[in-house]
Amino acid sequence: MTNPMMRPRPAFFLMTLAALLAWSCATMGPSLEAPRVSLVNIIQQPSSGMETTFKLELRLINPNDVAINLKGIDCRMEINDTTIASGVSNEAAELPALGTLVYPVTAYASASDFIMLMVRLMAANSGAPEDFELNYSLRGQVFLTDGIPGLNRLTFKSEGDLLKLIQPPQ
């Protein structure tokens, strides 16, 4: 004789399957395009020892028609292909749908990285002053409050000319 508790229950199985299907669809959500990121400002902070601290102000532009709830950002800044600083921020913010915001990131730079950059710039700057270039690259990840942990991030890359950021247009 079989135990009634051990019999398969089709209704329970179907309800469990439906719940799992609904959960997986809800957590996957719509596919998001990574925000466009550009450097707005660099503000030097108090420094100590062989390390310099900067506050990077990043412009985030949301190309999606839904808001993005940010948990934080991890980024790395390169100047003329030399890694110069890296930083993180855990400041929660909402990037509006089809909107923009300025997001602060504290970045840290080693004095030895700056020295290597200066050596490379002096070696490369044998031409006319107008040929001098300070190209930057920002790379990183935007972490989202929503989604599956470990998969709740969008990768970004941004490039620009620091001289255009520092010098106003003429």
DOFI-325925 format. One line per field, with one value per residue: residue number from 1; residue in three letters; x, y, z of N, C-alpha, C in turn. Coordinates in steps of 0.05 Angstrom, whole numbers. Atoms other than C-alpha are relative to their C-alpha. Example, Ala and Ser with C-alpha at 12.3 -4.5 7.8 and 13.67 -1.06 7.14 Angstrom:
DOFI-325925
seq = (1/2)
type = (ALA/SER)
n.X = (18/-16)
n.Y = (-24/-24)
n.Z = (0/-1)
ca.X = (246/273)
ca.Y = (-90/-21)
ca.Z = (156/143)
c.X = (18/-15)
c.Y = (24/22)
c.Z = (0/14)
//
This chain:
DOFI-325925
seq = (1/2/3/4/5/6/7/8/9/10/11/12/13/14/15/16/17/18/19/20/21/22/23/24/25/26/27/28/29/30/31/32/33/34/35/36/37/38/39/40/41/42/43/44/45/46/47/48/49/50/51/52/53/54/55/56/57/58/59/60/61/62/63/64/65/66/67/68/69/70/71/72/73/74/75/76/77/78/79/80/81/82/83/84/85/86/87/88/89/90/91/92/93/94/95/96/97/98/99/100/101/102/103/104/105/106/107/108/109/110/111/112/113/114/115/116/117/118/119/120/121/122/123/124/125/126/127/128/129/130/131/132/133/134/135/136/137/138/139/140/141/142/143/144/145/146/147/148/149/150/151/152/153/154/155/156/157/158/159/160/161/162/163/164/165/166/167/168/169/170)
type = (MET/THR/ASN/PRO/MET/MET/ARG/PRO/ARG/PRO/ALA/PHE/PHE/LEU/MET/THR/LEU/ALA/ALA/LEU/LEU/ALA/TRP/SER/CYS/ALA/THR/MET/GLY/PRO/SER/LEU/GLU/ALA/PRO/ARG/VAL/SER/LEU/VAL/ASN/ILE/ILE/GLN/GLN/PRO/SER/SER/GLY/MET/GLU/THR/THR/PHE/LYS/LEU/GLU/LEU/ARG/LEU/ILE/ASN/PRO/ASN/ASP/VAL/ALA/ILE/ASN/LEU/LYS/GLY/ILE/ASP/CYS/ARG/MET/GLU/ILE/ASN/ASP/THR/THR/ILE/ALA/SER/GLY/VAL/SER/ASN/GLU/ALA/ALA/GLU/LEU/PRO/ALA/LEU/GLY/THR/LEU/VAL/TYR/PRO/VAL/THR/ALA/TYR/ALA/SER/ALA/SER/ASP/PHE/ILE/MET/LEU/MET/VAL/ARG/LEU/MET/ALA/ALA/ASN/SER/GLY/ALA/PRO/GLU/ASP/PHE/GLU/LEU/ASN/TYR/SER/LEU/ARG/GLY/GLN/VAL/PHE/LEU/THR/ASP/GLY/ILE/PRO/GLY/LEU/ASN/ARG/LEU/THR/PHE/LYS/SER/GLU/GLY/ASP/LEU/LEU/LYS/LEU/ILE/GLN/PRO/PRO/GLN)
n.X = (17/-16/6/12/-18/-21/11/-5/22/-3/7/-23/-22/6/-1/-28/-11/10/-13/-27/1/6/-23/-22/6/-1/-28/-16/8/-8/-29/-7/-24/-17/0/-24/-15/-21/-13/9/-19/-19/-6/-20/7/-24/-16/-20/-20/-5/26/16/28/16/29/8/28/7/27/13/23/16/13/22/26/6/-20/-20/-7/-28/-10/-27/-16/-29/-12/-29/-6/-26/-8/-19/-4/-13/19/-8/16/24/17/27/20/23/22/25/12/17/-6/27/4/-8/-9/-28/-8/-28/-5/-28/-16/-26/-20/-27/-22/-27/-20/-17/15/-3/-27/-2/15/-16/-23/11/8/-24/-13/17/5/-22/12/10/19/28/2/1/26/6/24/8/19/14/12/10/25/21/14/29/13/18/-11/-13/-28/-21/8/14/-19/-2/-27/-2/-26/3/-25/1/-24/-1/-5/26/14/-14/0/25/-3/-7)
n.Y = (-23/-24/-22/-22/-23/5/-1/-25/-19/-16/-29/-12/-1/-21/-26/-6/-6/-27/-20/-2/-14/-28/-12/-3/-22/-25/-8/-6/-27/-8/-4/-28/-10/-14/-29/-13/-13/-19/-15/-28/-15/14/-17/12/1/2/24/7/19/4/4/-24/6/-17/4/-1/-4/14/-4/25/-5/25/3/19/-12/6/-10/19/-4/5/8/-10/0/7/-10/-3/-21/1/-23/9/29/7/0/-22/1/18/-6/11/-15/16/-19/9/-21/9/-12/0/10/-20/-23/-3/-10/-1/20/-3/24/-5/16/-2/2/3/-20/13/-1/-27/-3/14/-15/-23/9/7/-25/-15/15/-2/-28/-13/-17/-26/0/6/29/13/12/12/16/16/22/10/26/10/14/-12/21/-6/10/21/22/22/-7/11/-7/-26/-21/-8/-9/-24/-11/-27/-12/-28/-17/-16/-28/-13/-2/-20/-26/-7/-4/-28)
n.Z = (0/2/-18/15/0/19/27/15/0/25/-4/-13/19/19/-13/-4/26/8/-17/9/25/-5/-13/19/18/-14/-6/24/8/27/4/-2/12/-20/2/12/-22/8/-22/-2/-16/-17/-23/-17/-28/-17/6/-20/9/29/13/4/2/17/3/28/5/25/11/8/17/2/26/-3/-6/-28/-18/-10/-28/-3/-26/-1/24/-2/25/3/19/14/16/21/-3/-25/-22/-18/-25/-1/-23/-3/-15/-7/-3/13/16/21/26/12/27/21/-15/-6/-26/-5/-21/-10/-6/-12/13/-13/19/-11/10/20/26/11/9/26/20/7/15/27/14/9/22/24/7/14/22/-7/-22/8/4/-26/-5/-26/4/-23/4/-24/3/-26/-2/-16/-14/-3/-24/8/15/-13/-8/18/27/-1/7/28/5/17/9/10/7/6/0/-24/6/6/-25/-17/14/14/28/8)
ca.X = (0/26/30/-18/36/84/37/56/13/4/-29/30/80/44/38/112/131/87/117/188/171/140/200/251/214/208/282/307/267/279/349/382/432/491/490/536/589/632/680/652/703/764/772/835/822/870/927/975/1040/1049/975/931/856/808/734/712/646/616/557/512/462/407/388/334/260/261/296/360/369/443/477/547/602/672/717/788/817/873/910/947/940/970/926/927/871/816/758/690/627/570/524/453/419/364/383/317/289/319/351/418/454/523/551/612/666/726/788/858/923/993/1049/1090/1034/1038/1113/1109/1056/1101/1161/1119/1090/1159/1186/1127/1124/1179/1132/1097/1055/990/1006/1005/949/919/869/830/792/742/724/682/617/552/520/444/401/354/369/406/470/531/491/465/519/528/597/616/674/684/739/755/806/826/852/782/755/807/810/747/732/760)
ca.Y = (0/68/126/182/233/202/206/256/317/345/409/424/409/455/511/506/506/567/604/589/612/677/690/679/725/779/777/778/840/881/885/951/989/1015/1089/1134/1162/1224/1262/1329/1350/1328/1358/1345/1325/1327/1277/1240/1204/1175/1175/1230/1230/1259/1269/1251/1279/1235/1252/1191/1192/1139/1117/1071/1087/1062/1091/1057/1050/1055/1019/1044/1051/1021/1057/1064/1125/1123/1182/1169/1094/1097/1077/1137/1127/1080/1088/1067/1098/1066/1126/1103/1145/1141/1155/1178/1146/1182/1228/1248/1261/1279/1223/1231/1178/1181/1159/1145/1154/1133/1184/1132/1128/1203/1201/1148/1189/1251/1212/1184/1253/1286/1230/1236/1312/1328/1363/1429/1449/1444/1370/1356/1308/1287/1233/1200/1135/1116/1043/1010/981/1011/968/964/955/910/842/780/792/782/798/866/908/945/957/1025/1057/1130/1169/1242/1298/1326/1390/1405/1393/1438/1494/1531/1533/1595)
ca.Z = (0/-18/29/7/25/-24/-85/-139/-137/-208/-183/-137/-192/-242/-192/-175/-249/-262/-203/-227/-297/-272/-227/-283/-330/-277/-259/-330/-348/-410/-439/-420/-460/-419/-403/-443/-396/-405/-360/-337/-285/-246/-176/-137/-65/-5/-17/27/14/-55/-71/-100/-94/-145/-150/-220/-242/-295/-340/-347/-404/-404/-475/-448/-441/-369/-309/-284/-209/-195/-138/-155/-206/-214/-264/-289/-323/-374/-404/-469/-458/-388/-329/-284/-233/-212/-166/-142/-115/-78/-83/-99/-153/-204/-276/-307/-369/-430/-380/-351/-286/-260/-216/-170/-165/-119/-156/-131/-169/-152/-158/-196/-249/-257/-264/-318/-354/-352/-378/-436/-452/-454/-498/-546/-547/-596/-645/-644/-583/-622/-635/-560/-541/-475/-493/-438/-434/-380/-373/-321/-298/-273/-219/-216/-155/-194/-224/-207/-165/-208/-271/-250/-284/-349/-379/-408/-445/-460/-494/-502/-504/-436/-468/-495/-425/-391/-443/-463/-537/-573)
c.X = (18/-9/-12/18/21/-10/7/-25/3/-6/23/23/-5/2/30/14/-9/13/29/2/-5/24/23/-6/1/28/16/-7/9/31/6/26/16/-2/25/12/21/10/-9/21/18/7/20/-9/26/14/18/20/3/-26/-15/-29/-15/-29/-6/-30/-6/-29/-10/-25/-14/-14/-25/-26/-11/22/20/6/28/7/28/14/29/12/30/4/28/5/22/8/15/-21/10/-15/-22/-16/-27/-18/-23/-24/-24/-12/-19/6/-27/-1/5/9/30/4/31/5/29/13/27/20/27/21/26/19/18/-14/2/28/4/-15/17/24/-9/-8/24/14/-16/-4/24/-9/-8/-20/-28/-4/-3/-28/-1/-27/-6/-19/-10/-12/-10/-27/-19/-15/-28/-11/-18/15/14/29/20/-6/-12/20/1/28/-1/29/-5/28/-4/27/0/5/-25/-16/12/-2/-27/3/5/-19)
c.Y = (25/21/23/25/-2/1/26/17/18/29/15/4/23/27/8/8/27/22/4/15/30/14/5/22/27/9/6/28/7/4/30/5/15/30/10/17/19/14/29/17/-18/20/-14/2/0/-27/-5/-20/-1/-4/27/-9/21/-6/3/5/-10/6/-27/7/-27/-1/-18/15/-8/11/-22/7/-9/-8/11/-2/-8/10/3/22/-3/27/-9/-29/-8/1/20/0/-20/7/-13/20/-18/18/-9/25/-12/16/0/-12/22/26/-1/8/0/-17/2/-27/9/-18/5/-5/-2/20/-13/-2/27/5/-14/14/24/-8/-7/25/16/-14/3/28/13/18/27/-2/-7/-30/-15/-11/-11/-14/-17/-22/-7/-27/-9/-13/17/-23/8/-12/-24/-22/-20/8/-14/6/28/23/4/12/25/6/27/11/29/13/17/30/15/4/23/28/6/4/30/10)
c.Z = (0/19/-15/-1/-21/-29/-14/0/-25/4/13/-19/-21/12/5/-27/-9/16/-9/-27/3/13/-19/-20/13/6/-24/-10/-28/-1/1/-15/21/-4/-14/22/-12/24/-1/14/15/22/18/29/17/-4/23/-12/-30/-15/-2/-3/-16/3/-29/-1/-27/-8/-10/-16/-5/-27/1/7/28/18/9/29/5/29/4/-27/8/-26/2/-21/-11/-14/-18/4/25/22/21/26/-3/25/-1/15/6/5/-16/-14/-20/-25/-15/-28/-20/13/6/29/2/25/9/6/12/-12/13/-21/15/-12/-21/-27/-13/-11/-26/-22/-10/-18/-29/-16/-10/-23/-26/-10/-13/-23/10/23/-8/-6/26/5/28/-3/24/-8/28/-6/27/-2/18/13/5/26/-6/-15/17/8/-18/-30/-2/-5/-30/-4/-18/-7/-12/-6/-6/1/25/-6/-7/26/17/-13/-12/-29/-7/-21)
//
